[in-house]
Amino acid sequence: TGNRYTLVALPDVGALTSVVVIGDPYNKSITSDDARVRVFNAAANTAGVDAYLTGPAVSITNVAPNMAGAGYKQAVPASGTDSFDLEGGTYTLRLTTAGTKAVIFTAQVTIPSNADWLLVPIPMSATPGDVRVLVIQSGIGATSTELLNQP
C-alpha cells in the first residue's frame, strides 16, 4: 500500500496549461495480483465518457459501465479513490458517450496481472466523440501505448 500520484497537463484557454493531480491511495493487498485501471478524460471534444471492460464476446446492452461519467478533465474512479481492480486477462474496452450505449471507441486489450493502467481518451479531431486512447502504464521501465479503434 501507499499513495501514487499522477500529474496530467492539458492545454487550456489561450497559452495556459491546466495541471490535474490524480491521487491513488493504492490500497492493494501485497498478495493481490489484480490489475488496476482508471480513466482520465482528456478529450475536449467529448464532454463525458463511460468505460466498459468486458469479456471479448460480451454485449454492453445489459451491462453497467465499469467506470461511469468521466467528464472532461476528470478521473473515474475519482482522485483519492482506489483504481478499479480486475483480474489480468483479455478484455474488450468500449467507450461510450456518458449515460448512453453509443460506442465511440472499441479495442481488444490484454491487461497483465499487476498492471496499473491509466486510460486517457484524447481528441482525434474536433468532431465530438472522435477519440483515441492512450494507455499510461505505471512502473519502472513501463511504456505508454496508443490503442487502435476497432469499431
Secondary structure, DSSP 8 states (H G I E B T S, - for coil): ---EEEEEEEE-STT-EEEEEEEE-----TT---EEEEEE---TT-SEEEEEEE-TT--STT---SEEEEETT-EES-TTS--EEE-SEEEEEEEEETTS--EEEEEEEEE-TT-EEEEEEEESSSSTT-EEEEEEE-STT---EEE----
